[in-house]
Amino acid sequence: MSKTLLEINPVNILVRSTNWIGDAIMTTPAIRTIRQNFPDAHITLLAKPWLADVFAASPHVDEVMLYENRGRHKGLVGIWRLGQDLRKRKFDAAILLQNAIEAAVLAVLGRIPVRAGYRRDGRSPLLTHGISIRPEVRKIHQVHYYQTLLQDLGLKIGDDELFLQLAPEDKKWAAGYINDRKPPLVGINPGAAFGPAKCWPAKRYGELAARLYGEFGGHFLVFGTEKDADTIAEIVSHGPKFITGLAGKTTLGQAMALIGSCDAFVSNDSGLMHVGAALHTPMVAIFGSTDEIATGPYSSKAAVVKKEISCQPCLKKECTVGFSCMLDISVADVEQEMAKILTR
């Protein structure tokens, strides 16, 4: 690197977002850092369509540009087309929060002169400002992983608190939806996009809701997509009068607003868990195959429930050795932590 990003002082910046909701939430402190270092720059976030609601109302980006990978940007021809779209925008610099080589290829196709990111996935030759990952960075929370990238690029780092600003129309919709629900309002998120190894059994979520209702009353909302319909239906069967399933019934923005309105939230390690953390919703996060040090809820209002076993964390999508990391977590284990929240 000859000049640092601060010395270059780009005025038209492209930030390539990560692709998963949870990862995107964990980049929000880094995106705020970019804005604070370049307050007068036009910052465009390139993101997949399902992430748009995470950043749509953010004051730290000027616009969200959609990477329509299932539409006009699909396949090799689509990547070329997106590269041409970027070229027309005449960006001064690209900050690649996504680790894949594809992000660097797009920046090259877009003829972006400054291309900054971690040296990963064989993309080092494509970067003008490549940063090597120090061994200690691999052992810290992902929030710090992204902030460290910017620090090593010479930027001044701001605070690490997650940031998620909801759209006014989503907040209004959520307020109307829960208007006649009896408190406390408890959110349940039984899914995880990465794979079933991260998922506590649906039956136990249902039993948990029934037990908590018996002690505290209230109403329970079960979040998920249409793919989670069977799982959610099983949970709802434990109390149809006080449990509402939301499989595919909300946008991401509406789901986020509902989570922000909950008195308590219980979730697997997932994107919506990070949404709850960013919105300061008191929560219990259930961890099995993944590492709570790296991807745990970055919130002082979150408790993690896990069991220490020899193969944890394996980071696999599916378990092949008995699923003990999740099956050893009892309903009583999670109920105890949820009761602490609801009692407060």
N, C-alpha and C positions, 0 to 999 in steps of 0.2 A: 504494500500500500504506500502510495506517495503522500497524498493528502488525506486527512481524516474526513468523515462525513460533515463534521462541524465546520471544517475549513472550506469544504466544497459548498456548503450551505445551499442544498438543492431547494428549489421553489415548487417543484412538481414531482411529488413522491408517490410511488406505487408501493403498497405493503401487501405482500402475498400472505393471506390468512392460512391458518391450519384448516384441516378438513372436518374435524369432529367438533361437536358442540362444546364438550368439556374442555378440549384443548383450546378452542377459541376463547372461552371464558378465561382460561389461565393466561392467555396472551394480553388480556385487557390492561394490566399494569404496564406492559411493554408498549402498547399502542399509546397509552397516555404519556409515557416517557418520550416517544417520538414527537408527539404534539408539543410537549413542553420544550423540547430542544429546537423545534422548527415551528414556532407559533404562527408565522406568516405564510407557511407553505400550504399548497393545496395537496391534501392527503387523500388518496384513493385507495380503498381496500378492495382487493380482488378476492372474492370468496365464492364458494359453491352456494347455490340458491337456498339450501336449507339453513344456512347460517345468517341470512340477511337480517332476520329479526333481532339477532344478537347485537348488531351494530347500527341498525336503522336509525335509532334515536341518539346515538353516541355523539357528543360534542367534539370528540377527539379525531373523527374522520369527517371529511367533507362530502364524501359519497361512497356508496358501495357499488362496485362493478361486478356483475355476476359472471362467474365461470360456468357456463351452461353445458356441463359435461354430458348431459343426457339429451341435449338439443343441438344447437348450432356449433358447439365446441366439442362434439363427440368424436373420438378416434383421432388418428393422425391428421386427417384433413381438418378436423375441428381445432386441434392444437395450432396448426398453421394459421387457421383463420383467426384464432384468438391472438396469436402473435402479431398479425397484421392490424387487428383492432388496437393493440397496445402501441404499435408503431405510430399510428395516427394521433395518439394522445401526447406524444413527444415528452415522455417522462424523463426527468433528470437523473433519478435514482430509484432503485428497487431494493427494498429491505425484505428479505425472504425469511419469514418466520416459519414457513413450511420447510421441512428438511429434504424433500425429494428433489432428485435431479430435474424433474419436470419443471419445477418452479424456476430454476436457472435457465433451462432451455427456453421457456417462454420469455424471460427477460432478454435473452440474446436475440430471439426472433423479433422482439419488440424494439430492438436497437436501443436499449436503455444503457447509457454509458457507464453508470455506476451500479454494480450488482453486489450486494452485501448479504452475507449469511454464513451459517456454519458450514465448514468443510465436511459434508456428509454425502453419502449416496453417489460417490464418484464424480461430484460436480465441481471440484476445486478448480479445474482449468477454466471453468465458465464464470468464475467469480473474480471481480476486481478487488473486492474487499472480503477475502475469506478468513474466517476465524476458526482456529482449531479448538476442539472441545478439550478442556483440561480435565484430568481424571476426576477431580473433586466435583466438577459440575455435573457429572453423570449420577452423583449420589444425592442431589438436592431436589427440592420440590420444583416442579415444572414452571411455576411462577418465576423462580429465581433463574432457571435455565434460560428463559427468554430475556430476562432483564440483564443477565450476564453477557449475552450476545451483544446487546446494545452498549453495555459498559466497555466491553473489549473493542467495540467499534469507535470508542471515544466519546460517547454521549454521556451526559449527566443524568444519573438515575434518580427517578422520583420514588415515591413510596410504593409499597408492594400490594396495597389493598386492591382486591378485585373491584371491577367497575361494570355495572350493568344498569343502563337507563332504559326504563320501559316507555313504550309509546303511549301517549295519553289515551288513545282510543282503546288500547288493550287494558289499561288500568280501569277505564270506565266500564268496559265489558265485564271484567272480572268482578267489579263491585256490584254490578247488577246481578250477576250469576249467583253470588253467594249471599245476596241480600236476605233471603229467608232461610238460610241454613243455620241450625242451632250450633253455637260454639261449644267447645273448641272445634276449629276446623283443622283436620289432620290430613296431610298429603302422603300418599304412598306411591313410590315409583319402583315397580318390580322388574323392570326391564333393563337391558344394557345392550347397546348396539354392537359392541365388540364380540359378544358371544355368551353362551349359557354358563360358562365357568364363573362368571361374575354374579350370577343370579341366585339369591336365596329362594328356596321353594315357595311357590305361590300359596300352597296350603298354609304355610306358616305365617305368611302375610295376612291371610284371612283370619287365622286364629288370633293373631296379634290385634287386628282391628276389633274383633269380637270382645277380647279381654279388655282392651282400652275403653271400648264403649260401655262395658259393664261397670267400669270404675269411674269414668269421666263423662260419659254421654258424648254429645257432639255429633259431627258428621265427618265422613271420610271420603276423600277424592282419590281415585286411583288413576294415575297418569300413564299414558302410553300411546303408541301408534296402532294402526289397524293390525299390524303383525302381532301385537300383544293381546289381541282380542280374547283368545282362549285363556290366557293367564289371568287377565283382568276379570273375566267371567267367573273363574274359580274363586277369586278373592271376593267378589260381590256376593257369591252364593252364601257366604258366611253371615251376611246381614243386609239383604237387599233394601231394607227400610232406612238404613243409616250409612250404606256404602254406595257411592255412585262411580260407575266406570266411565272413563273418558276416552276409551280407545278410538283414536282417529276423529274425535269430536271437537278438537281445538286446533288452532294454529300454534306454532311455537310461541309467538308473542302472547297469545291468550293463556297458554299453559304457564309461561313464566310469570305472568301477572297473578295467576291463581296461586302459584307457589309462594310468591311474595306476600300473599294475603293469609297464608296458613299460620296457625299458631304453633304447629309442629310438623315436621316432615321426616319421613324415613325412606331410605333409598339404598339401592346397590351403588357401587362405584360406576357412575354414568354421567352423561352430559347434564341431566336435570339435577343431579347432586351438586354439580358445580354452579348451576343456576341458583339453587337454594343458598349456597355459600355466598355467592355474590350479592344476594338480596338480604343477607343477614337473617334468614329464617332459621330458627332453632331446629336442629336436626340430629338424627342418628344415621350414620353411614355404616353399612355392613360390608366388610371387606373379606375376601377370600383369596382369589388367585392373583390379585394385583397388590401393588406396594403403596401403602398409605403415606409413606414418606415422600414419594414422588408425585402421587396423584390424589392424595387425600383432600378432603374439603378444606379449603384455605379460609377458615373462619374460626373465630373465638367462640362461636355459638354452636359448634359441631362436636359431637362425640363419635368416636369410631369403635365399632364392635368387631372383634376378630379373634380367631384362635391361632395360637402359635403352633404350627406343625412343620415337619422337616422340609416339605416340598413347597412351602409358601414363602415368597410369591413365585409362582411358576410362569405367570403372564401368558398362559395358554387360553385359547378360545373355548376349548372343551376339555373337561377333566377325563383322564384315563386311569386314575388310580383310586377311585372310591369317593371323591368329592367331599372328603372329610372337612376341608377348610370351611365349607358352608354347612354341611349336615351337623357338625359339632356345635354350631351356634343355635341355641334353643330359643323358643319363643320367649321364655322367661328372661333370657339374657337381654334381648332387645326391649322387652316390655319394661324392664327395670330402668333402662336409660330413657325411654320415652316417658315413663311416669315422672322422672325427675323434671323433665321439661314441662309437662302438663301441670304438675303440682306448682311449679313456679308461676 
